[in-house]
Amino acid sequence: MRICVYPGSFDPFTLGHLDVLKKAITLFDKVYVSVLNNSAKNPVFTVEERVRMIEQIVESEGLENVKPSSFGGLLVDYVDRVGAGYIIRGLRAITDFEYEFQIDAMNSRMNPSVNTVYFMAKPEHSFLSSSMIREIASFNADLKGLVPDCTIDFVAERLRKK
């Protein structure tokens, strides 16, 4: 069985993330979409809320071979724990590749048996980032076409400036 981990902060999960996930499920038997519990970041949504949003998206999209989860610590250790051999990463621009290349080199040094598979974002998603969603939502901008429909209301409500 080919198992992969698609890690990220997903604060919030965007249509770009969903695009990468849909590409991954065509190549892998099981995909763990795993929210990183990183205390160094200051996320807007709790780990539990982010996992719940991903569960809603998975159900809404009918993605049967996807398991939403969370983890802390080193990614390569988590990959071992779930029995995966691959890490999935999305790339929006060349600057993403430079950063991801460094991360991949370190992951390979720590666990040479884990491989990283990269998926390019569709052009219509290449500008999307969770931080950009947080920013525009704070000004009550319409999130349609930026985050999955089933999460729009929750994300907008949380991010809207009071």
ChimeraX attribute file (.defattr): number of C-alpha atoms within 10 A of each C-alpha:
attribute: neighborCount
match mode: 1-to-1
recipient: residues
	/A:1	9
	/A:2	12
	/A:3	19
	/A:4	28
	/A:5	29
	/A:6	24
	/A:7	21
	/A:8	19
	/A:9	18
	/A:10	22
	/A:11	22
	/A:12	23
	/A:13	24
	/A:14	21
	/A:15	21
	/A:16	27
	/A:17	23
	/A:18	19
	/A:19	16
	/A:20	20
	/A:21	22
	/A:22	15
	/A:23	15
	/A:24	23
	/A:25	17
	/A:26	11
	/A:27	12
	/A:28	16
	/A:29	14
	/A:30	19
	/A:31	27
	/A:32	22
	/A:33	24
	/A:34	24
	/A:35	24
	/A:36	20
	/A:37	17
	/A:38	14
	/A:39	8
	/A:40	6
	/A:41	9
	/A:42	9
	/A:43	16
	/A:44	14
	/A:45	17
	/A:46	13
	/A:47	21
	/A:48	13
	/A:49	14
	/A:50	24
	/A:51	21
	/A:52	15
	/A:53	23
	/A:54	26
	/A:55	18
	/A:56	16
	/A:57	20
	/A:58	19
	/A:59	13
	/A:60	13
	/A:61	13
	/A:62	10
	/A:63	15
	/A:64	12
	/A:65	14
	/A:66	24
	/A:67	17
	/A:68	20
	/A:69	20
	/A:70	19
	/A:71	16
	/A:72	13
	/A:73	10
	/A:74	11
	/A:75	16
	/A:76	21
	/A:77	15
	/A:78	17
	/A:79	22
	/A:80	14
	/A:81	9
	/A:82	12
	/A:83	14
	/A:84	21
	/A:85	17
	/A:86	21
	/A:87	22
	/A:88	21
	/A:89	22
	/A:90	24
	/A:91	19
	/A:92	18
	/A:93	13
	/A:94	9
	/A:95	10
	/A:96	12
	/A:97	17
	/A:98	11
	/A:99	11
	/A:100	17
	/A:101	13
	/A:102	11
	/A:103	13
	/A:104	18
	/A:105	13
	/A:106	13
	/A:107	20
	/A:108	15
	/A:109	11
	/A:110	13
	/A:111	14
	/A:112	11
	/A:113	13
	/A:114	19
	/A:115	16
	/A:116	20
	/A:117	14
	/A:118	15
	/A:119	16
	/A:120	17
	/A:121	21
	/A:122	13
	/A:123	11
	/A:124	11
	/A:125	18
	/A:126	14
	/A:127	12
	/A:128	18
	/A:129	20
	/A:130	18
	/A:131	13
	/A:132	12
	/A:133	22
	/A:134	19
	/A:135	14
	/A:136	15
	/A:137	20
	/A:138	16
	/A:139	13
	/A:140	14
	/A:141	12
	/A:142	12
	/A:143	19
	/A:144	12
	/A:145	13
	/A:146	19
	/A:147	22
	/A:148	22
	/A:149	13
	/A:150	15
	/A:151	20
	/A:152	17
	/A:153	12
	/A:154	11
	/A:155	22
	/A:156	21
	/A:157	13
	/A:158	14
	/A:159	19
	/A:160	15
	/A:161	10
	/A:162	8
